[in-house]
Amino acid sequence: MSTRTVIIEGPERLEGVLHEGAGRGGSVICHPHPLYGGSMWNDVVEAMEEGFSKAGFSTLRFNFRGVGGSTGRYDDGKGETEDLVAACRFLKGAVSGEAGLPARGSMALPVEGVLNQPSHERSEPEAGLSCRPLLGERIESLSGEARPALPVEGVLNPNLARLVIAGYSFGAWISSMAAARVAGVTDLFLVAFPFSSYPAGEIRSFSGRVLLVGGSFDDISPIDDLLALHRDLKGEKLLKVLPTSHFFEGRASEISEFILECFREEKG
């Protein structure tokens, strides 16, 4: 199976990394807050990709608008939700049964020299503040009012037995916002949802399986809020709590292991 850089066409042109898996699952993975150094090169994002790849999934991680080589600029969550919808559309097209072909309207580039990006070229805040949301800026459905219903993008893809939207911190919030916009999403995999800044109502209304990961010492994703959300969810759910802070220092590999444990049946 190949790994390559891709360009995702949507409202903005987004750079991403696509790994083609051997199984029939697909996962789109979202990074932490763009204004605090978050990018697809974040350690936790890479650990999530590793877990899904080991489970046989095709994976797509990408940079939100205004990050790295992606065009545009930060858009308070609204534009980033559109970015994720475009990324899901891309992955559906890539996992089409036509091995090695990129999605229509996209560009695929060799990945050499990118995946092993030297650490000195990465944004320094990723080791720390990359995951911090805008503290104190709690957004109630972006505007404080009920959001109008938006059309569901795409169609069911028979080549995808599972479609997982996954995200870390700000990326977890965006994942929850986009889930209702993409046809065929079976699972939400959310790491360190930033309850201190963003509402979690969309998670409660999601009809598929919800998998939550949090840190017992996380002040951005407080453990009490995480446990309350898990308790309130009515459908299938799984929870993993690690003894760590919001940044999962030295614990990222355990997220990979949890993914493999939860999705092992998709391998092959």
Backbone as CSV, one residue per row, in Angstrom:
resi,resn,N_x,N_y,N_z,CA_x,CA_y,CA_z,C_x,C_y,C_z
1,MET,0.836,-1.185,0.000,0.000,0.000,0.000,0.880,1.248,0.000
2,SER,0.416,2.289,-0.678,1.237,3.478,-0.854,0.858,4.589,0.117
3,THR,1.797,5.494,0.316,1.571,6.718,1.075,2.048,7.875,0.222
4,ARG,1.219,8.889,0.092,1.590,10.000,-0.773,0.945,11.298,-0.288
5,THR,1.554,12.412,-0.637,0.945,13.706,-0.365,-0.115,13.970,-1.423
6,VAL,-1.159,14.682,-1.030,-2.255,14.965,-1.938,-2.701,16.409,-1.754
7,ILE,-3.396,16.912,-2.739,-4.046,18.218,-2.656,-5.544,17.982,-2.743
8,ILE,-6.271,18.480,-1.751,-7.710,18.293,-1.651,-8.397,19.565,-2.135
9,GLU,-9.229,19.421,-3.147,-9.947,20.567,-3.694,-11.272,20.738,-2.955
10,GLY,-11.505,21.942,-2.447,-12.751,22.276,-1.770,-12.909,23.776,-1.801
11,PRO,-13.553,24.367,-0.802,-13.578,25.836,-0.730,-12.173,26.416,-0.714
12,GLU,-11.203,25.683,-0.115,-9.785,26.013,-0.179,-9.035,24.785,-0.699
13,ARG,-7.785,24.994,-1.119,-6.949,23.880,-1.554,-6.110,23.439,-0.360
14,LEU,-6.308,22.203,0.062,-5.707,21.706,1.290,-4.654,20.662,0.987
15,GLU,-3.544,20.711,1.725,-2.532,19.672,1.587,-2.810,18.564,2.592
16,GLY,-2.552,17.336,2.164,-2.786,16.213,3.038,-1.841,15.073,2.753
17,VAL,-1.908,14.049,3.572,-1.136,12.825,3.376,-2.121,11.659,3.382
18,LEU,-2.140,10.902,2.300,-3.030,9.759,2.135,-2.234,8.469,2.220
19,HIS,-2.679,7.583,3.103,-2.103,6.240,3.191,-3.187,5.249,2.803
20,GLU,-2.918,4.432,1.802,-3.879,3.435,1.350,-3.712,2.152,2.154
21,GLY,-4.779,1.736,2.819,-4.732,0.544,3.648,-5.175,-0.701,2.904
22,ALA,-4.991,-1.836,3.566,-5.334,-3.106,2.952,-6.774,-3.511,3.215
23,GLY,-7.421,-2.878,4.202,-8.780,-3.246,4.565,-9.824,-2.379,3.895
24,ARG,-11.036,-2.394,4.459,-12.148,-1.660,3.878,-12.634,-0.561,4.814
25,GLY,-11.749,-0.071,5.653,-12.075,1.049,6.512,-11.315,2.289,6.078
26,GLY,-11.884,3.454,6.387,-11.217,4.717,6.085,-11.353,5.680,7.248
27,SER,-10.313,6.477,7.490,-10.333,7.449,8.576,-9.750,8.772,8.115
28,VAL,-10.463,9.861,8.394,-9.968,11.212,8.156,-9.623,11.806,9.516
29,ILE,-8.405,12.342,9.652,-7.874,12.742,10.963,-7.593,14.242,10.983
30,CYS,-8.104,14.925,12.013,-8.018,16.389,12.108,-7.070,16.825,13.225
31,HIS,-6.325,17.879,12.951,-5.292,18.345,13.878,-5.790,19.410,14.852
32,PRO,-4.970,19.781,15.848,-5.339,20.791,16.844,-5.434,22.201,16.257
33,HIS,-5.638,23.156,17.141,-5.984,24.526,16.763,-4.934,25.192,15.865
34,PRO,-5.350,25.689,14.705,-4.408,26.323,13.775,-3.704,27.551,14.343
35,LEU,-4.359,28.295,15.216,-3.752,29.525,15.738,-2.730,29.261,16.833
36,TYR,-2.592,28.007,17.249,-1.634,27.653,18.292,-0.635,26.623,17.805
37,GLY,-0.338,26.657,16.513,0.700,25.792,15.963,0.232,24.416,15.552
38,GLY,-1.063,24.128,15.636,-1.561,22.813,15.260,-1.404,22.538,13.778
39,SER,-1.016,21.326,13.447,-0.897,20.903,12.052,-0.987,19.385,11.988
40,MET,-1.013,18.851,10.768,-1.098,17.404,10.605,0.182,16.699,11.038
41,TRP,1.223,17.442,11.376,2.475,16.843,11.843,2.519,16.714,13.360
42,ASN,1.418,17.014,14.023,1.344,16.876,15.470,1.558,15.419,15.892
43,ASP,2.230,15.203,17.016,2.567,13.848,17.466,1.330,12.977,17.702
44,VAL,0.286,13.560,18.288,-0.922,12.777,18.556,-1.631,12.423,17.258
45,VAL,-1.669,13.366,16.313,-2.260,13.092,14.998,-1.511,11.952,14.320
46,GLU,-0.196,11.979,14.389,0.605,10.916,13.779,0.357,9.576,14.473
47,ALA,0.170,9.605,15.795,-0.120,8.368,16.523,-1.481,7.813,16.111
48,MET,-2.446,8.687,15.905,-3.766,8.246,15.451,-3.672,7.618,14.065
49,GLU,-2.929,8.252,13.193,-2.738,7.690,11.855,-2.086,6.312,11.933
50,GLU,-1.098,6.175,12.786,-0.415,4.895,12.932,-1.375,3.807,13.388
51,GLY,-2.237,4.132,14.362,-3.185,3.147,14.861,-4.159,2.682,13.794
52,PHE,-4.730,3.626,13.061,-5.676,3.253,12.009,-4.977,2.500,10.879
53,SER,-3.767,2.897,10.550,-3.019,2.205,9.489,-2.746,0.761,9.884
54,LYS,-2.352,0.532,11.138,-2.083,-0.823,11.604,-3.357,-1.672,11.600
55,ALA,-4.504,-1.019,11.752,-5.781,-1.733,11.717,-6.244,-2.000,10.282
56,GLY,-5.443,-1.587,9.297,-5.771,-1.845,7.901,-6.549,-0.742,7.217
57,PHE,-6.754,0.398,7.898,-7.532,1.487,7.336,-6.725,2.293,6.314
58,SER,-7.425,2.858,5.336,-6.864,3.957,4.559,-7.037,5.213,5.408
59,THR,-6.001,6.037,5.478,-6.060,7.220,6.331,-5.751,8.476,5.541
60,LEU,-6.372,9.561,5.953,-6.101,10.871,5.363,-5.991,11.877,6.491
61,ARG,-4.795,12.440,6.651,-4.638,13.589,7.546,-4.343,14.784,6.663
62,PHE,-4.729,15.962,7.109,-4.613,17.140,6.251,-4.457,18.384,7.111
63,ASN,-3.991,19.463,6.488,-3.884,20.740,7.166,-5.120,21.584,6.885
64,PHE,-5.734,22.113,7.946,-6.837,23.040,7.771,-6.369,24.271,6.988
65,ARG,-7.308,25.009,6.455,-7.019,26.240,5.721,-6.067,27.155,6.506
66,GLY,-5.097,27.702,5.785,-4.144,28.619,6.393,-2.992,27.965,7.119
67,VAL,-2.951,26.634,7.151,-1.868,25.913,7.827,-0.982,25.253,6.780
68,GLY,0.336,25.398,6.933,1.264,24.787,5.983,0.992,25.246,4.566
69,GLY,0.835,24.286,3.649,0.591,24.608,2.255,-0.872,24.762,1.896
70,SER,-1.778,24.732,2.874,-3.207,24.900,2.598,-3.532,26.383,2.451
71,THR,-4.356,26.704,1.463,-4.714,28.105,1.210,-5.749,28.589,2.214
72,GLY,-5.995,29.899,2.202,-7.010,30.494,3.059,-6.470,30.895,4.414
73,ARG,-7.383,31.169,5.335,-6.998,31.556,6.685,-8.025,31.041,7.687
74,TYR,-7.655,31.056,8.932,-8.501,30.538,10.008,-9.895,31.154,9.963
75,ASP,-10.931,30.328,10.185,-12.304,30.786,10.000,-13.207,30.402,11.176
76,ASP,-12.685,30.388,12.389,-13.489,30.202,13.605,-14.303,28.918,13.629
77,GLY,-13.882,27.919,12.879,-14.566,26.635,12.918,-15.504,26.386,11.749
78,LYS,-16.139,27.427,11.234,-17.077,27.239,10.119,-16.364,26.756,8.868
79,GLY,-15.321,27.475,8.465,-14.562,27.070,7.281,-13.836,25.763,7.484
80,GLU,-13.346,25.537,8.704,-12.637,24.292,8.990,-13.575,23.078,8.897
81,THR,-14.849,23.278,9.259,-15.818,22.205,9.084,-15.991,21.880,7.606
82,GLU,-16.036,22.905,6.767,-16.119,22.683,5.321,-14.862,21.969,4.815
83,ASP,-13.718,22.295,5.392,-12.476,21.610,5.009,-12.586,20.114,5.277
84,LEU,-13.117,19.759,6.446,-13.244,18.351,6.799,-14.240,17.639,5.881
85,VAL,-15.332,18.296,5.553,-16.290,17.702,4.617,-15.611,17.417,3.278
86,ALA,-14.794,18.369,2.802,-14.065,18.170,1.542,-13.077,17.013,1.658
87,ALA,-12.416,16.890,2.821,-11.456,15.794,3.021,-12.163,14.441,3.012
88,CYS,-13.347,14.372,3.612,-14.109,13.109,3.597,-14.530,12.760,2.175
89,ARG,-14.944,13.756,1.424,-15.307,13.520,0.027,-14.099,12.986,-0.738
90,PHE,-12.936,13.542,-0.469,-11.713,13.091,-1.136,-11.413,11.637,-0.798
91,LEU,-11.490,11.285,0.489,-11.168,9.915,0.887,-12.141,8.928,0.256
92,LYS,-13.420,9.285,0.205,-14.395,8.404,-0.440,-14.019,8.150,-1.896
93,GLY,-13.550,9.192,-2.575,-13.144,9.022,-3.958,-11.876,8.213,-4.097
94,ALA,-10.959,8.383,-3.137,-9.689,7.660,-3.204,-9.883,6.175,-2.948
95,VAL,-10.801,5.845,-2.030,-11.099,4.445,-1.740,-12.249,4.028,-2.655
96,SER,-11.926,3.852,-3.929,-12.951,3.634,-4.940,-12.850,2.282,-5.616
97,GLY,-11.885,1.468,-5.182,-11.669,0.198,-5.849,-10.719,0.303,-7.022
98,GLU,-10.293,1.529,-7.340,-9.334,1.750,-8.411,-7.992,2.039,-7.772
99,ALA,-7.237,0.998,-7.480,-6.010,1.112,-6.695,-5.055,2.118,-7.301
100,GLY,-4.548,2.978,-6.430,-3.498,3.903,-6.849,-4.004,5.168,-7.497
101,LEU,-5.342,5.299,-7.715,-5.866,6.486,-8.365,-6.320,7.487,-7.328
102,PRO,-5.903,8.753,-7.443,-6.380,9.770,-6.519,-7.820,10.128,-6.832
103,ALA,-8.467,10.814,-5.881,-9.837,11.234,-6.102,-9.916,12.213,-7.260
104,ARG,-11.063,12.214,-7.922,-11.266,13.118,-9.034,-11.138,14.556,-8.562
105,GLY,-10.463,15.372,-9.354,-10.288,16.767,-9.005,-9.209,17.005,-7.983
106,SER,-8.363,16.007,-7.743,-7.288,16.156,-6.762,-5.959,15.900,-7.422
107,MET,-4.907,16.200,-6.694,-3.564,15.955,-7.178,-2.832,15.079,-6.173
108,ALA,-2.099,14.109,-6.668,-1.290,13.262,-5.794,0.175,13.490,-6.107
109,LEU,0.978,13.634,-5.070,2.391,13.922,-5.229,3.202,12.879,-4.477
110,PRO,4.442,12.611,-4.879,5.275,11.660,-4.139,5.449,12.126,-2.702
111,VAL,5.497,11.184,-1.777,5.596,11.551,-0.379,7.034,11.636,0.102
112,GLU,7.978,11.259,-0.708,9.375,11.258,-0.298,9.781,12.639,0.179
113,GLY,10.431,12.672,1.326,10.925,13.932,1.865,9.896,14.673,2.691
114,VAL,8.671,14.128,2.793,7.640,14.801,3.556,7.350,14.087,4.862
115,LEU,7.105,12.784,4.799,6.778,12.063,6.022,7.906,12.113,7.035
116,ASN,9.129,12.149,6.565,10.264,12.226,7.476,10.759,13.657,7.597
117,GLN,9.809,14.562,7.672,10.134,15.981,7.776,11.035,16.222,8.989
118,PRO,12.203,16.852,8.798,13.099,17.101,9.928,12.413,17.889,11.020
119,SER,12.720,17.566,12.271,12.038,18.207,13.390,12.277,19.702,13.417
120,HIS,13.424,20.188,12.907,13.679,21.611,12.967,12.820,22.392,11.989
121,GLU,12.177,21.682,11.034,11.301,22.357,10.087,9.867,22.421,10.576
122,ARG,9.559,21.740,11.653,8.209,21.737,12.161,7.985,22.956,13.039
123,SER,6.708,23.350,13.138,6.369,24.487,13.973,6.658,24.158,15.427
124,GLU,7.460,24.948,16.072,7.901,24.662,17.428,6.764,24.498,18.435
125,PRO,5.647,25.278,18.315,4.607,25.137,19.326,3.957,23.777,19.361
126,GLU,4.172,22.912,18.356,3.496,21.627,18.350,3.866,20.775,19.557
127,ALA,4.993,21.015,20.140,5.389,20.239,21.311,4.617,20.673,22.553
128,GLY,3.960,21.870,22.466,3.246,22.350,23.632,1.918,22.973,23.290
129,LEU,1.930,24.245,22.895,0.694,24.983,22.720,-0.088,24.619,21.475
130,SER,0.391,23.663,20.701,-0.318,23.313,19.475,-1.734,22.858,19.733
131,CYS,-2.012,22.369,20.913,-3.322,21.782,21.165,-4.259,22.736,21.889
132,ARG,-3.789,23.898,22.278,-4.628,24.761,23.088,-5.660,25.488,22.225
133,PRO,-6.961,25.371,22.581,-7.975,26.153,21.898,-7.930,27.585,22.398
134,LEU,-8.785,28.428,21.873,-8.856,29.802,22.343,-9.570,29.800,23.688
135,LEU,-8.816,29.796,24.748,-9.384,29.685,26.084,-10.290,30.874,26.371
136,GLY,-11.444,30.595,26.931,-12.391,31.646,27.238,-13.298,31.987,26.079
137,GLU,-13.036,31.461,24.912,-13.844,31.773,23.736,-14.806,30.618,23.481
138,ARG,-15.748,30.442,24.377,-16.694,29.325,24.250,-17.703,29.680,23.180
139,ILE,-17.821,28.859,22.160,-18.693,29.145,21.033,-19.920,28.265,21.108
140,GLU,-21.091,28.845,21.131,-22.330,28.076,21.134,-22.824,27.950,19.699
141,SER,-22.499,26.819,19.074,-22.893,26.553,17.687,-22.514,27.715,16.781
142,LEU,-21.320,28.235,16.967,-20.702,29.298,16.176,-21.325,30.661,16.433
143,SER,-22.638,30.780,16.451,-23.279,32.090,16.515,-24.096,32.297,17.779
144,GLY,-24.304,31.248,18.584,-25.165,31.362,19.737,-26.604,30.987,19.419
145,GLU,-26.914,30.784,18.142,-28.252,30.407,17.724,-28.211,29.027,17.099
146,ALA,-29.399,28.431,16.957,-29.470,27.125,16.308,-28.996,27.255,14.872
147,ARG,-28.100,26.345,14.457,-27.572,26.401,13.110,-28.566,25.805,12.128
148,PRO,-28.725,26.406,10.940,-29.631,25.839,9.944,-29.124,24.496,9.465
149,ALA,-30.067,23.638,9.060,-29.682,22.331,8.548,-28.904,22.492,7.250
150,LEU,-27.837,21.738,7.109,-27.012,21.800,5.918,-27.109,20.474,5.184
151,PRO,-26.928,20.493,3.875,-27.056,19.253,3.108,-25.965,18.252,3.462
152,VAL,-26.323,16.985,3.431,-25.345,15.930,3.646,-24.531,15.761,2.377
153,GLU,-23.216,15.734,2.519,-22.315,15.640,1.382,-22.022,14.185,1.039
154,GLY,-21.999,13.892,-0.246,-21.534,12.594,-0.713,-22.591,11.510,-0.611
155,VAL,-22.200,10.322,-0.966,-23.076,9.159,-0.920,-22.345,8.031,-0.212
156,LEU,-23.089,6.976,0.107,-22.463,5.816,0.725,-21.497,5.172,-0.256
157,ASN,-20.358,4.758,0.224,-19.353,4.117,-0.613,-19.287,2.636,-0.252
158,PRO,-19.682,1.744,-1.149,-19.690,0.314,-0.818,-18.305,-0.248,-0.544
159,ASN,-17.253,0.483,-0.938,-15.892,0.014,-0.694,-15.399,0.361,0.712
160,LEU,-16.190,1.126,1.464,-15.819,1.492,2.830,-16.757,0.791,3.807
161,ALA,-16.249,-0.217,4.505,-17.053,-0.900,5.512,-17.257,0.000,6.727
162,ARG,-16.258,0.834,7.048,-16.367,1.812,8.123,-15.750,3.117,7.643
163,LEU,-16.352,4.213,8.052,-15.789,5.537,7.796,-15.719,6.262,9.131
164,VAL,-14.501,6.553,9.580,-14.270,7.174,10.884,-13.790,8.611,10.678
165,ILE,-14.421,9.526,11.379,-13.904,10.896,11.469,-13.242,11.019,12.833
166,ALA,-11.975,11.411,12.820,-11.188,11.451,14.049,-10.551,12.822,14.220
167,GLY,-10.402,13.253,15.461,-9.776,14.543,15.688,-9.231,14.677,17.093
168,TYR,-8.283,15.585,17.210,-7.601,15.853,18.483,-7.823,17.307,18.863
169,SER,-8.347,17.554,20.067,-8.579,18.878,20.613,-9.499,19.680,19.690
170,PHE,-9.073,20.823,19.167,-9.882,21.588,18.209,-10.357,20.681,17.077
171,GLY,-9.504,19.769,16.638,-9.878,18.838,15.579,-11.005,17.913,16.002
172,ALA,-11.098,17.597,17.299,-12.206,16.781,17.791,-13.515,17.550,17.694
173,TRP,-13.480,18.845,18.013,-14.689,19.669,17.894,-15.136,19.752,16.436
174,ILE,-14.195,20.013,15.535,-14.540,20.081,14.118,-15.100,18.740,13.645
175,SER,-14.531,17.644,14.114,-15.028,16.317,13.751,-16.484,16.153,14.150
176,SER,-16.820,16.599,15.355,-18.198,16.465,15.825,-19.145,17.335,15.004
177,MET,-18.655,18.502,14.546,-19.488,19.403,13.753,-19.756,18.864,12.358
178,ALA,-18.791,18.157,11.798,-18.898,17.711,10.410,-19.609,16.378,10.249
179,ALA,-19.730,15.609,11.324,-20.231,14.231,11.209,-21.597,14.155,10.540
180,ALA,-22.475,15.093,10.848,-23.814,15.066,10.279,-23.837,15.491,8.816
181,ARG,-22.722,16.026,8.335,-22.659,16.516,6.961,-22.133,15.479,5.978
182,VAL,-21.679,14.341,6.470,-21.025,13.352,5.610,-21.797,12.039,5.677
183,ALA,-22.227,11.551,4.525,-22.965,10.295,4.483,-22.054,9.119,4.821
184,GLY,-22.572,8.181,5.602,-21.859,6.934,5.852,-20.863,6.944,6.978
185,VAL,-20.819,7.999,7.809,-19.889,8.012,8.938,-20.368,7.022,9.991
186,THR,-19.533,6.077,10.351,-19.910,5.041,11.315,-19.388,5.312,12.718
187,ASP,-18.260,6.043,12.818,-17.612,6.245,14.121,-17.050,7.652,14.230
188,LEU,-17.092,8.192,15.449,-16.337,9.387,15.813,-15.266,8.964,16.807
189,PHE,-14.015,9.334,16.512,-12.916,9.039,17.433,-12.343,10.376,17.882
190,LEU,-12.620,10.743,19.140,-12.333,12.086,19.626,-11.341,12.047,20.781
191,VAL,-10.231,12.742,20.594,-9.172,12.799,21.601,-9.150,14.197,22.220
192,ALA,-9.270,14.266,23.540,-9.158,15.526,24.288,-10.095,16.601,23.743
193,PHE,-11.383,16.274,23.661,-12.359,17.275,23.212,-12.267,18.495,24.128
194,PRO,-12.125,19.714,23.572,-11.874,20.911,24.390,-13.154,21.503,24.987
195,PHE,-13.706,20.830,25.985,-14.946,21.265,26.613,-14.859,22.689,27.149
196,SER,-13.667,23.133,27.537,-13.518,24.464,28.128,-13.815,25.580,27.147
197,SER,-13.847,25.268,25.848,-14.045,26.307,24.843,-15.186,26.050,23.867
198,TYR,-15.559,24.790,23.674,-16.521,24.469,22.625,-17.610,23.521,23.123
199,PRO,-18.831,23.637,22.578,-19.936,22.768,22.998,-19.814,21.381,22.395
200,ALA,-20.403,20.415,23.081,-20.314,19.025,22.638,-21.668,18.454,22.223
201,GLY,-22.637,19.334,21.950,-23.979,18.875,21.639,-24.057,17.980,20.424
202,GLU,-23.245,18.255,19.404,-23.290,17.449,18.186,-22.881,16.006,18.436
203,ILE,-22.011,15.786,19.433,-21.605,14.413,19.756,-22.798,13.643,20.293
204,ARG,-23.588,14.281,21.125,-24.728,13.608,21.732,-25.783,13.214,20.699
205,SER,-25.832,13.926,19.581,-26.830,13.620,18.555,-26.314,12.666,17.483
206,PHE,-25.044,12.295,17.563,-24.477,11.387,16.565,-25.006,9.977,16.796
207,SER,-25.461,9.321,15.722,-26.117,8.021,15.861,-25.159,6.835,15.792
208,GLY,-23.915,7.064,15.397,-22.961,5.973,15.293,-22.201,5.738,16.586
209,ARG,-21.113,4.986,16.490,-20.290,4.680,17.660,-19.386,5.866,17.983
210,VAL,-19.255,6.173,19.258,-18.403,7.275,19.715,-17.307,6.714,20.603
211,LEU,-16.052,7.017,20.250,-14.893,6.587,21.033,-14.200,7.834,21.562
212,LEU,-14.010,7.890,22.872,-13.463,9.072,23.533,-12.151,8.726,24.221
213,VAL,-11.168,9.645,24.095,-9.886,9.512,24.791,-9.627,10.812,25.535
214,GLY,-9.215,10.718,26.781,-8.930,11.913,27.549,-7.811,11.689,28.549
215,GLY,-7.356,12.791,29.136,-6.320,12.738,30.160,-6.893,13.119,31.511
216,SER,-6.507,12.417,32.537,-7.057,12.679,33.868,-6.579,14.001,34.446
217,PHE,-5.507,14.601,33.882,-4.992,15.875,34.371,-5.164,16.985,33.338
218,ASP,-6.158,16.865,32.492,-6.371,17.793,31.377,-7.302,18.921,31.817
219,ASP,-6.791,20.161,31.846,-7.634,21.296,32.236,-8.379,21.904,31.058
220,ILE,-8.044,21.517,29.839,-8.736,21.996,28.642,-9.877,21.048,28.285
221,SER,-9.683,19.775,28.562,-10.725,18.759,28.418,-10.935,18.117,29.791
222,PRO,-11.591,18.839,30.696,-11.703,18.363,32.086,-12.322,16.972,32.169
223,ILE,-11.766,16.160,33.042,-12.200,14.769,33.154,-13.670,14.670,33.559
224,ASP,-14.167,15.590,34.385,-15.572,15.541,34.792,-16.493,15.737,33.590
225,ASP,-16.125,16.653,32.696,-16.925,16.873,31.487,-16.879,15.654,30.576
226,LEU,-15.700,15.036,30.480,-15.551,13.851,29.637,-16.412,12.706,30.157
227,LEU,-16.372,12.471,31.464,-17.157,11.384,32.047,-18.655,11.655,31.918
228,ALA,-19.046,12.928,32.041,-20.458,13.278,31.904,-20.941,13.031,30.478
229,LEU,-20.121,13.400,29.499,-20.484,13.153,28.106,-20.633,11.659,27.855
230,HIS,-19.649,10.892,28.315,-19.704,9.444,28.108,-20.956,8.853,28.757
231,ARG,-21.299,9.330,29.925,-22.485,8.829,30.627,-23.767,9.165,29.855
232,ASP,-23.796,10.343,29.224,-25.012,10.801,28.544,-25.233,10.152,27.187
233,LEU,-24.192,9.642,26.581,-24.328,9.047,25.251,-25.203,7.799,25.325
234,LYS,-26.166,7.709,24.415,-27.133,6.606,24.457,-26.724,5.428,23.581
235,GLY,-25.918,5.664,22.561,-25.543,4.603,21.645,-24.279,3.883,22.066
236,GLU,-23.677,3.158,21.124,-22.445,2.427,21.412,-21.312,3.407,21.677
237,LYS,-20.518,3.137,22.704,-19.492,4.089,23.116,-18.359,3.352,23.810
238,LEU,-17.177,3.959,23.721,-15.986,3.438,24.393,-15.202,4.617,24.945
239,LEU,-14.548,4.410,26.077,-13.814,5.487,26.741,-12.448,4.989,27.178
240,LYS,-11.418,5.820,26.924,-10.056,5.544,27.381,-9.542,6.777,28.113
241,VAL,-9.174,6.610,29.383,-8.618,7.717,30.164,-7.183,7.375,30.527
242,LEU,-6.275,8.295,30.203,-4.858,8.107,30.486,-4.404,9.100,31.550
243,PRO,-3.425,8.748,32.368,-2.931,9.668,33.399,-1.980,10.692,32.802
244,THR,-2.537,11.680,32.131,-1.716,12.652,31.419,-2.451,13.973,31.275
245,SER,-1.759,14.964,30.717,-2.343,16.277,30.466,-2.949,16.319,29.064
246,HIS,-3.312,17.502,28.621,-3.925,17.700,27.307,-2.985,17.316,26.168
247,PHE,-1.693,17.258,26.447,-0.721,17.070,25.373,-0.204,15.638,25.253
248,PHE,-0.612,14.746,26.158,-0.303,13.317,26.059,1.198,13.052,25.938
249,GLU,1.992,13.801,26.705,3.437,13.626,26.660,3.814,12.182,27.002
250,GLY,4.487,11.522,26.077,4.916,10.154,26.298,3.800,9.121,26.274
251,ARG,2.571,9.529,25.934,1.427,8.619,25.974,0.766,8.431,24.613
252,ALA,1.282,9.076,23.592,0.627,9.027,22.279,0.524,7.601,21.747
253,SER,1.530,6.780,22.021,1.511,5.403,21.517,0.339,4.614,22.083
254,GLU,-0.137,4.991,23.287,-1.276,4.296,23.879,-2.567,4.611,23.139
255,ILE,-2.606,5.766,22.489,-3.761,6.079,21.640,-3.762,5.160,20.429
256,SER,-2.587,4.943,19.843,-2.473,4.000,18.724,-2.946,2.612,19.122
257,GLU,-2.531,2.173,20.295,-2.911,0.843,20.774,-4.419,0.733,20.993
258,PHE,-5.008,1.802,21.507,-6.461,1.806,21.729,-7.205,1.711,20.398
259,ILE,-6.732,2.440,19.392,-7.353,2.365,18.066,-7.275,0.953,17.519
260,LEU,-6.113,0.345,17.620,-5.936,-1.014,17.094,-6.853,-1.993,17.835
261,GLU,-6.984,-1.811,19.125,-7.862,-2.678,19.918,-9.317,-2.521,19.484
262,CYS,-9.729,-1.290,19.223,-11.129,-1.027,18.889,-11.500,-1.387,17.460
263,PHE,-10.523,-1.320,16.553,-10.815,-1.532,15.126,-10.082,-2.729,14.555
264,ARG,-9.576,-3.584,15.388,-8.767,-4.722,14.931,-9.536,-5.587,13.943
265,GLU,-10.852,-5.686,14.096,-11.637,-6.535,13.222,-11.667,-6.026,11.784
266,GLU,-11.263,-4.750,11.575,-11.277,-4.193,10.225,-10.022,-4.538,9.449
267,LYS,-9.046,-5.137,10.121,-7.774,-5.404,9.454,-7.920,-6.518,8.422
268,GLY,-7.231,-6.339,7.267,-7.236,-7.352,6.242,-8.363,-7.196,5.248
